[in-house]
Amino acid sequence: MPHASEQSRDVDVLQGQKLLAEYRVHTFAYGLDFGRQFGNWERSAPARSSTGAFPPQDRGPSDPNLPQQSFAPFDTRDYFVRFTYDRLDDINFPHRGQRASCSGTGTQCDRRGQTSDQVTLNYLGAHSFGTIRSRSRCPQA
């Protein structure tokens, strides 16, 4: 499933409690999500790309009072892969079964040369030990 979004938000540069500058960050993101379910197995692999810029609203990077920061345009790419195995008998309150997932996320930023990778493993097992029967302790009249 293709998707696209545009976002604008304010970013403040503070020194202590003093506002040094205010930037408006414009971001345009687009990507493609695709996946497949095979019985109890699910595989998905969305990809997303973002571009943006920091045009100054108040005082720009040429202001000598601002700390040295890079407010250059940015270009990032995110990748995500997930494999899931699900045998739970109920999604809300399972009595038996298991669910396991393994996901990996990678981010690359072209301008700054920064990358990050993350792997997450999740497991949920459910087992019921029988039903609870309530006994009335009140004498029958």
PAZAPA-4460 file (N, C-alpha, C; in steps of 0.05 Angstrom, whole numbers, plus 32768, in hexadecimal, padded with zeros to 4 digits):
% residues 141
    n_x    n_y    n_z   ca_x   ca_y   ca_z    c_x    c_y    c_z   seq   type   mol
   8011   7FE9   8000   8000   8000   8000   8012   8019   8000     1      M     A
   8011   8029   7FEC   8021   8042   7FEB   8015   8057   7FFE     2      P     A
   8026   8067   8009   801D   807D   801A   8030   8095   8018     3      H     A
   8025   80AD   801E   8035   80C6   801D   8029   80D8   8032     4      A     A
   803B   80E9   803E   8032   80FC   8052   8044   8115   8051     5      S     A
   8039   812B   8059   8048   8144   805C   8043   814F   8077     6      E     A
   8058   8158   8085   8055   8161   80A0   8066   817A   80A4     7      Q     A
   805C   818D   80B4   806C   81A4   80BC   8069   81A7   80DA     8      S     A
   8080   81AC   80E8   8080   81AF   8105   8095   81C3   810D     9      R     A
   8091   81CF   8125   80A4   81E2   812F   80B9   81D4   8140    10      D     A
   80D2   81DD   813D   80E8   81D3   814E   80F6   81EB   815A    11      V     A
   80F7   81EC   8175   8103   8202   8183   811F   81FB   818B    12      D     A
   8131   820F   8189   814D   820D   8192   814E   821D   81AC    13      V     A
   8153   820F   81C2   8153   821B   81DD   816F   821A   81E9    14      L     A
   8175   822E   81F9   818D   822E   8209   8184   8235   8225    15      Q     A
   8182   8220   8236   8175   8224   8250   8158   8228   824B    16      G     A
   814D   823F   8255   8131   8246   8251   812E   825B   823B    17      Q     A
   8144   8262   822E   8143   8277   821A   8140   826B   81FE    18      K     A
   812C   8275   81EF   8127   826D   81D4   813A   827B   81C1    19      L     A
   814C   826C   81B4   815F   8278   81A2   8154   827A   8186    20      L     A
   8146   8265   817D   813B   8265   8162   8124   8252   8160    21      A     A
   8114   8257   814C   80FD   8245   8147   80FE   823E   8129    22      E     A
   80FD   8224   8124   80FF   821A   8109   80E5   820B   8102    23      Y     A
   80DE   820C   80E9   80C6   81FE   80DE   80D1   81E7   80CE    24      R     A
   80CD   81CE   80D6   80D7   81B7   80C8   80C1   81AC   80B6    25      V     A
   80C7   81AC   809C   80B5   81A1   8088   80BF   8185   8080    26      H     A
   80AD   8171   8081   80B4   8156   807A   80A0   814B   8067    27      T     A
   80AB   813E   8052   809A   812F   803F   80A3   8112   8040    28      F     A
   8091   8100   8046   8097   80E3   8048   8086   80D4   8035    29      A     A
   8091   80BF   802A   8083   80AD   8018   808E   8091   801B    30      Y     A
   807E   807E   8015   8088   8062   8017   8074   804E   800C    31      G     A
   807B   8035   8010   806C   801F   8006   806C   8009   801B    32      L     A
   8054   8001   8022   8050   7FEB   8036   8046   7FD2   8027    33      D     A
   8053   7FBC   802C   8049   7FA3   8020   804E   7F8D   8034    34      F     A
   803D   7F79   8033   803F   7F62   8045   802F   7F4B   803A    35      G     A
   8031   7F34   8048   8023   7F1C   8040   801E   7F0B   8058    36      R     A
   8007   7EFF   8059   8000   7EED   806F   7FFD   7ED1   8064    37      Q     A
   800C   7EBE   8070   800B   7EA2   8069   8001   7E92   8080    38      F     A
   7FE7   7E8D   8082   7FDD   7E7E   8099   7FE2   7E8D   80B3    39      G     A
   7FF3   7E82   80C4   7FF9   7E8F   80DE   8012   7EA1   80DC    40      N     A
   801E   7EA2   80C5   8036   7EB3   80C1   802F   7ECC   80B2    41      W     A
   803C   7EE2   80BA   8039   7EFC   80AC   8054   7F07   80A7    42      E     A
   8058   7F12   808F   8071   7F1F   8088   806A   7F3B   807D    43      R     A
   8077   7F50   8087   8072   7F6B   807C   808D   7F79   807A    44      S     A
   808E   7F8B   8066   80A7   7F99   8062   80A2   7FB5   8056    45      A     A
   8099   7FC8   8066   8095   7FE3   805C   80B0   7FF2   8059    46      P     A
   80B0   8006   8047   80C7   8017   8044   80BD   8034   8042    47      A     A
   80CD   8047   804C   80C5   8063   804D   80DD   8075   8048    48      R     A
   80D8   808B   803A   80ED   809F   8035   80E2   80BA   803E    49      S     A
   80F3   80CA   804B   80EB   80E5   8054   8100   80F9   804B    50      S     A
   80F6   8110   8043   8107   8127   803D   80FC   813F   804C    51      T     A
   810D   8152   8052   8104   816A   8060   8119   817F   8062    52      G     A
   8111   8196   806E   8123   81AD   8071   811B   81BC   808A    53      A     A
   812E   81CD   8093   812B   81DE   80AB   812C   81FC   80A4    54      F     A
   8119   8207   8095   811B   8224   8090   8116   8233   80AA    55      P     A
   8126   8247   80B0   8122   8256   80C9   8109   8268   80C9    56      P     A
   80FC   826A   80E0   80E5   827B   80E3   80ED   8295   80F1    57      Q     A
   80FE   8292   8105   8105   82A9   8116   8121   82B3   810F    58      D     A
   8135   82A5   8119   8151   82AC   8113   815E   8294   8105    59      R     A
   816E   8299   80F1   8179   8283   80E2   8193   8279   80EE    60      G     A
   81A0   8264   80E0   81B9   825A   80E9   81D0   826D   80E8    61      P     A
   81CD   8284   80DA   81E3   8298   80D9   81E4   82A8   80F3    62      S     A
   81D0   82A6   8104   81D0   82B5   811D   81E7   82AB   812F    63      D     A
   81FA   82BD   8138   8211   82B5   8148   8209   82AA   8163    64      P     A
   81F1   82AF   816D   81E9   82A5   8187   81E0   8288   8187    65      N     A
   81DB   827D   816F   81D2   8262   816D   81E9   824E   8170    66      L     A
   81E4   8238   817E   81F9   8223   817F   81FD   8217   8163    67      P     A
   8215   820D   815E   821B   8201   8144   820C   81E7   8140    68      Q     A
   81F8   81E8   8130   81E8   81D0   8129   81E4   81CF   810B    69      Q     A
   81E1   81B7   8102   81DC   81B4   80E5   81BE   81B3   80E0    70      S     A
   81B5   81C7   80D2   8198   81C9   80CA   8196   81C6   80AC    71      F     A
   81A7   81B5   80A1   81A6   81B0   8084   818D   819E   807E    72      A     A
   8184   819F   8065   816F   818D   805D   8176   8170   8062    73      P     A
   8163   815F   8068   8168   8144   806E   8159   8131   805B    74      F     A
   8164   8119   805A   8158   8104   8049   815D   80EA   8056    75      D     A
   8147   80DD   8060   814A   80C4   806E   813A   80AE   8060    76      T     A
   8143   8095   8065   8135   807E   805B   8132   806A   8072    77      R     A
   8119   8060   8075   8113   804D   808A   810A   8032   807E    78      D     A
   8114   801D   8089   810C   8002   8080   8102   7FF2   8098    79      Y     A
   80EE   7FE2   8094   80E3   7FD3   80AA   80DB   7FB7   80A0    80      F     A
   80E2   7FA2   80AE   80DB   7F87   80A6   80D0   7F79   80BF    81      V     A
   80BA   7F6B   80BD   80AE   7F5D   80D4   80A4   7F42   80CB    82      R     A
   80AA   7F2E   80DC   80A0   7F13   80D9   8090   7F0D   80F2    83      F     A
   8078   7F03   80EF   8067   7EFD   8106   805B   7EE1   8104    84      T     A
   805B   7ED3   811A   804E   7EB9   811C   8039   7EBB   8132    85      Y     A
   801F   7EB5   812C   8009   7EBA   813E   7FF7   7EA1   8140    86      D     A
   7FF6   7E95   8158   7FE4   7E7E   815D   7FD2   7E83   8175    87      R     A
   7FCE   7E9C   817D   7FBD   7EA3   8194   7FA0   7E9D   818D    88      L     A
   7F91   7E93   81A0   7F75   7E8C   819A   7F62   7EA4   819C    89      D     A
   7F6B   7EBA   81A9   7F5A   7ED2   81AB   7F6D   7EEA   81AD    90      D     A
   7F68   7EFF   819E   7F7A   7F16   819D   7F77   7F27   81B7    91      I     A
   7F5F   7F28   81C3   7F5B   7F39   81DA   7F63   7F2B   81F4    92      N     A
   7F5B   7F12   81F8   7F60   7F04   8211   7F66   7EE7   820A    93      F     A
   7F7F   7EE1   8201   7F85   7EC6   81F9   7F86   7EB2   8210    94      P     A
   7F7D   7E99   820B   7F7F   7E84   821F   7F96   7E71   8219    95      H     A
   7F9C   7E6E   81FF   7FB3   7E5E   81F8   7FBE   7E67   81DC    96      R     A
   7FD6   7E5F   81D8   7FE3   7E66   81BF   7FFC   7E77   81C3    97      G     A
   8008   7E80   81AE   8020   7E90   81AF   8021   7EA3   8197    98      Q     A
   8030   7EB8   819C   8035   7ECC   8187   8052   7ED5   8189    99      R     A
   8060   7ED4   8173   807C   7EDC   8173   8081   7EEE   815B   100      A     A
   8091   7F02   815E   8097   7F14   8148   80B4   7F1D   814A   101      S     A
   80C0   7F21   8133   80DB   7F2B   8130   80DA   7F41   811C   102      C     A
   80E4   7F59   8124   80E3   7F70   8112   80FE   7F7D   8111   103      S     A
   8105   7F88   80FA   811E   7F97   80F7   8118   7FB2   80EA   104      G     A
   8125   7FC6   80F4   8122   7FE1   80E9   813D   7FED   80E3   105      T     A
   813F   7FFA   80CC   8158   8008   80C4   8152   8024   80BA   106      G     A
   8163   8037   80C2   8160   8053   80B9   817A   805D   80AF   107      T     A
   8179   806A   8098   8191   8076   808C   818C   8093   8087   108      Q     A
   819E   80A4   808F   819D   80C1   8089   81B4   80C8   8077   109      C     A
   81AE   80D0   805E   81C2   80D4   804A   81D4   80EC   8050   110      D     A
   81CA   8102   8059   81DA   811A   805C   81EE   8117   8073   111      R     A
   81E6   810B   8089   81F7   810A   80A0   8206   80EF   80A3   112      R     A
   81FF   80DD   8092   820D   80C3   8092   8206   80B2   80AA   113      G     A
   81F0   80B8   80B8   81E8   80A9   80CF   81D6   8092   80C8   114      Q     A
   81DA   807B   80D5   81C8   8064   80D1   81C2   8059   80ED   115      T     A
   81AB   804C   80EE   81A3   803E   8107   8194   8024   80FF   116      S     A
   8199   800F   810E   818C   7FF6   810A   8181   7FEC   8125   117      D     A
   816A   7FDF   8124   815D   7FD5   813C   8150   7FBA   8136   118      Q     A
   8153   7FA7   8147   8145   7F8D   8145   8135   7F89   815E   119      V     A
   811C   7F81   815B   810A   7F7D   8172   80FE   7F61   8170   120      T     A
   80FE   7F52   8186   80F2   7F38   8188   80DC   7F39   819D   121      L     A
   80C5   7F2F   8197   80AE   7F2E   81AA   80A3   7F12   81AB   122      N     A
   809B   7F09   81C3   808E   7EEF   81C6   8078   7EF2   81DB   123      Y     A
   8061   7EE6   81D5   804B   7EE5   81E8   8040   7EC9   81E8   124      L     A
   803F   7EBC   81FF   8034   7EA2   8202   801D   7EA2   8215   125      G     A
   8007   7E94   820F   7FF0   7E94   8220   7FE8   7E77   8225   126      A     A
   7FE2   7E71   823F   7FD9   7E57   8247   7FC4   7E59   825D   127      H     A
   7FAF   7E4B   825B   7F9A   7E4C   826F   7F9D   7E33   8280   128      S     A
   7F9A   7E36   829B   7F9C   7E21   82AD   7F81   7E17   82B7   129      F     A
   7F6D   7E1A   82A7   7F52   7E12   82AE   7F41   7E2A   82B5   130      G     A
   7F28   7E25   82BB   7F15   7E3A   82C2   7F13   7E3E   82E0   131      T     A
   7F0D   7E56   82E8   7F09   7E5C   8304   7EEC   7E5A   830A   132      I     A
   7EE5   7E49   831D   7EC9   7E46   8325   7EC5   7E55   8340   133      R     A
   7EB1   7E64   8340   7EAB   7E72   8359   7E97   7E62   836A   134      S     A
   7E9C   7E61   8384   7E8B   7E53   8396   7E7C   7E68   83A7   135      R     A
   7E64   7E64   83AA   7E55   7E76   83BC   7E58   7E6D   83D8   136      S     A
   7E62   7E80   83E9   7E66   7E7A   8405   7E4E   7E82   8416   137      R     A
   7E3A   7E8D   8409   7E22   7E95   8418   7E10   7E7D   841B   138      C     A
   7E05   7E79   8433   7DF3   7E62   8437   7DDA   7E66   8426   139      P     A
   7DD0   7E50   841B   7DB7   7E51   840C   7DA0   7E54   841F   140      Q     A
   7D8D   7E64   8419   7D76   7E69   842A   7D5F   7E57   8422   141      A     A
***
